[in-house]
Amino acid sequence: MKTKDELPDCPVATTVSLIGSKWKLLILRNLLARPWRFNELRKDLDGISQKVLTDSLRSMEEDGIITRTVYAEVPPRVEYALSELGESMRPIIKSMEEFGIRYKKSIASQ
């Protein structure tokens, strides 16, 4: 997790630094529905590379937004889910979804 000194002064910039990439937002979108395994995410997020997915998941885990659970099975199973902090972002993602719907409707009616 970042220290207070590593974060921007502006709260909006802080949020953007945590979830501002295209891929992190789409990962969050998926994890709002349920826990996902790595390969499920990679297949669902068309165009994401394995490296970017790995880096994004690690970063989000370090920032306390998601949790990573390893199950002692053969082969090992790993699931990613939202942490309590990640769950608190639900209204942010919902607002983005609602804006996207309104925007698409406004474009379609032109």
C-alpha positions as CSV (number, residue, x, y, z in Angstrom):
1,M,0.0,0.0,0.0
2,K,1.2,3.5,-0.8
3,T,2.2,5.8,2.0
4,K,0.5,9.1,2.5
5,D,3.6,10.9,1.2
6,E,3.5,8.9,-2.1
7,L,-0.1,9.9,-2.9
8,P,-1.1,13.2,-4.6
9,D,-2.6,16.0,-2.5
10,C,-5.7,16.0,-4.6
11,P,-8.2,13.3,-3.7
12,V,-9.3,12.9,-7.3
13,A,-5.7,12.4,-8.4
14,T,-5.3,9.8,-5.6
15,T,-8.3,7.8,-7.0
16,V,-7.0,8.1,-10.5
17,S,-3.5,6.9,-9.4
18,L,-5.1,3.8,-7.9
19,I,-7.6,2.8,-10.6
20,G,-7.0,5.2,-13.5
21,S,-5.8,2.8,-16.1
22,K,-8.2,1.3,-18.6
23,W,-7.4,-2.2,-17.5
24,K,-7.7,-1.6,-13.7
25,L,-11.2,-0.2,-14.3
26,L,-12.3,-3.2,-16.3
27,I,-10.8,-5.6,-13.8
28,L,-12.8,-3.8,-11.1
29,R,-15.9,-4.0,-13.2
30,N,-15.5,-7.8,-13.4
31,L,-14.7,-8.2,-9.8
32,L,-17.8,-6.3,-8.8
33,A,-19.8,-9.3,-10.0
34,R,-17.9,-12.1,-8.4
35,P,-14.4,-13.5,-7.7
36,W,-12.4,-14.4,-10.9
37,R,-9.5,-16.6,-11.7
38,F,-6.5,-15.2,-13.7
39,N,-7.3,-17.0,-16.9
40,E,-10.9,-16.1,-16.8
41,L,-10.0,-12.4,-16.5
42,R,-7.4,-12.7,-19.3
43,K,-10.0,-14.3,-21.6
44,D,-12.8,-11.8,-20.8
45,L,-10.6,-8.7,-21.1
46,D,-10.0,-8.8,-24.8
47,G,-6.6,-7.3,-25.7
48,I,-5.0,-7.4,-22.3
49,S,-1.5,-9.0,-22.2
50,Q,-0.6,-11.5,-19.5
51,K,2.1,-9.0,-18.2
52,V,-0.3,-6.1,-18.0
53,L,-2.9,-8.3,-16.2
54,T,-0.3,-9.6,-13.8
55,D,1.1,-6.1,-13.1
56,S,-2.4,-4.6,-12.6
57,L,-3.5,-7.4,-10.2
58,R,-0.3,-7.1,-8.2
59,S,-0.6,-3.3,-8.0
60,M,-4.3,-3.5,-7.0
61,E,-3.4,-6.1,-4.4
62,E,-0.6,-4.0,-3.0
63,D,-2.9,-1.0,-2.8
64,G,-5.5,-3.0,-0.8
65,I,-8.2,-2.9,-3.5
66,I,-8.3,-6.6,-4.2
67,T,-7.5,-9.8,-2.4
68,R,-5.7,-12.9,-3.8
69,T,-6.7,-16.3,-2.4
70,V,-4.6,-19.4,-3.2
71,Y,-6.4,-22.7,-2.7
72,A,-4.3,-25.7,-1.8
73,E,-5.3,-27.9,-4.7
74,V,-3.6,-29.7,-7.5
75,P,-3.2,-27.7,-9.7
76,P,-3.3,-24.7,-7.4
77,R,-6.3,-22.4,-7.8
78,V,-6.0,-18.6,-7.3
79,E,-9.0,-16.3,-7.1
80,Y,-9.1,-12.5,-7.1
81,A,-11.9,-10.7,-5.3
82,L,-12.6,-7.2,-4.2
83,S,-11.4,-6.2,-0.7
84,E,-13.6,-4.1,1.6
85,L,-11.8,-1.1,0.2
86,G,-12.4,-2.3,-3.4
87,E,-16.1,-2.8,-2.6
88,S,-16.3,0.8,-1.5
89,M,-15.6,1.7,-5.1
90,R,-18.9,0.2,-6.3
91,P,-20.7,3.6,-6.4
92,I,-17.8,5.1,-8.5
93,I,-18.0,2.3,-11.1
94,K,-21.9,2.4,-11.0
95,S,-21.8,6.1,-11.8
96,M,-19.4,5.5,-14.7
97,E,-21.7,2.8,-16.0
98,E,-24.7,5.2,-15.8
99,F,-22.8,8.0,-17.5
100,G,-21.8,5.6,-20.3
101,I,-25.4,4.5,-20.8
102,R,-26.6,8.1,-20.9
103,Y,-23.8,9.1,-23.3
104,K,-24.6,6.2,-25.7
105,K,-28.3,7.2,-25.7
106,S,-27.5,10.8,-26.4
107,I,-25.3,9.8,-29.4
108,A,-27.9,7.4,-30.7
109,S,-30.6,10.1,-30.7
110,Q,-28.5,12.5,-32.8
